[in-house]
Amino acid sequence: MNVQLLHTPEGVRDIYGRECARKQKVEQQILSVFHRYGYQSIETPTFEFFDIFSKDRGSVASREMFKFFDRENNTLVLRPDMTPAIARCVAKYHMEETMPLHLCYAGQTFTNSSNYQGRLKESTQMGAECILDASADADAQMLAMVAEALQAAGLSDFQLEIGEVEFFRGLAEEAGMGRETAEALRELIEQKNYFAVEEMLSGLSLTDSLRELFLKLPELFGNAETIAYAREHTKNPRALAALARLEEVLDILDLYGLTEFVSVDLGMLSKYQYYTGIIFKAFTYGTGDYIVNGGRYDKLLEQFGKEAPAVGFTILVDSLLLALERQKQSVTLETMENLILYQKSSRKAAFAFTKKLREEGHSAISLLVDNGKDFSFYEEYARRMGMEAIYYLDSDGEAAVKMPYTKEEA
C-alpha cells in the first residue's frame, strides 16, 4: 500500500474525536456572541475568481494563493482572505442599501505559505463585518465583540492592541515619501527592525522631530501618553486626525469597560493595503502570533462598485484553540456520551432507552453485544471514545449501569 495515501500534505491536518468536538463547541460559542450583537451569518464560495484577491485589492500576495483553472480557462483561487469575498457579496446583493449591514461568518481560508513558517495552509476563521457605518462607535463595537467572543470561548487573559494606519500614512506624506519607499519602511517598522529603520531613514531628508518619531515607531506602544508623544512630533493634518480618531475609540471602549484589555501600538502597520483607519490585533499566551486581526477598510467596496465604509475582524480559530489548550483552559462539552449494550432479546428495550437519552440531549450509541468478547473489551472501547458511561440491558430489558470507570480525556 502507498503509505503517502495515509498522510496529509504539508500545512493541513485532520481533526477528529474530542478535539473536533471542542473546536465545534468554541465555534458555537463565538457565533452565539455574533448573533447576540445582531450580526447575520453569510457564506461565500470556497474559491473565487483570482481578481477578487488581486494585488490591487490589497489582499494576499499572488505567490501565497492556491491557483487553478476552470473549463473556460478562468484563473480561480482558494480564498486566502474572507474580507474581499464579503465585500464582493455586499456590492452584488446590497448595492442600493444605505443603512448599516451587520454580517458574520465562519469558514476555511487557504494560504500557500512557506513550509518553514510553520503555519497551517488551511485554517478556520470566524469574524464579523460592519458595512455602511463610518463612526468610531462601529470601530469600538468591533473590539467589544472581539473581547466578548474570546471570553465566551474560555479565554480570560488577552490583550487588544490598536493602531492607526492613517497615522503612518500621514507621516509618510509629511516626509514626502513615494508609495514604494513608504511600503518598505512600513514592513521594517511592522517587523520591529530598529536598525534597518534607522539605516533607511539616514538616506532621507527629514526634520529632526519627524526622524525621531519614525525611529520611535517600532516601540511606540502603551496608553494615552503614547498618543500625546506622537502628537507633539507631527503637524500633519492626516496624522493628527488619525490620532484624534484613535482617542475617540479608546474613550468609547472605556464605556464598554474594556480599558484593562486595551493598549495602543502606533508601530502596528498591517500588510493588508485595504485598511484605511484603525487596525487591531488580539494576543494571548500560548501562541507566537496574534489570534485576532481586524480594522477599518473604507475604500475596499469601491473597487466592487459600491461606496461604503466598513470595519471588521477575523478570529483565527486554530490559534485560539492552541492558546486554550496551552493555558489549560478546558472546553466543556454539554452532552453526556453513553454506550448502550444489549442482547438480541433486549433490542426493543435498548432502542427505547437510547431514544430517551437522546431526547434528554445526551449522546448515545447502541451496540449489539458480541458474546465472544468480555466486558473489559467494551470498557476499553468506551474509554478510547471518551464516553461517560456504559449501560447494559439484560434479557428482561432492564438497564444496569456497568460504570463508572476512570475516563481518560481523548
GITAFEN-V914957 format. One line per field, one symbol per residue. ss: DSSP state (A for helix, B for strand, O for the rest). Layout:
# GITAFEN-V914957
ss = ???
This chain:
# GITAFEN-V914957
ss = OOAAAAOOOOOOOOOOAAAAAAAAAAAAAAAAAAAAOOOBBOOOOOBBBAAAAOAAAOOOOAAAOOBBBOOOOOBBBBOOOAAAAAAAAAAAAOOOOOOOBBBBBBBBBBOOOOAAAOOOOBBBBBBBBBBOOOOAAAAAAAAAAAAAAAAAOOOOOBBBBBBBAAAAAAAAAAOOOOAAAAAAAAAAAAOOOAAAAAAAAOOOOOOAAAAAAAAAAOOOBBOAAAAAAAAAOOOOAAAAAAAAAAAAAAAAAAAOOOAAABBBBOOOOOOOOOOOOBBBBBBBOOOOOOOBBBBBOOOAAAAAOOOOOBBBBBBBAAAAAAAAAAOOOOOOOOOOBBBBBBOAAAAAAAAAAAAAAAAOOOBBBBBBOOOOOOAAAAAAAAAAOOOOBBBBBOOOOOBBBOOOOOOOOO
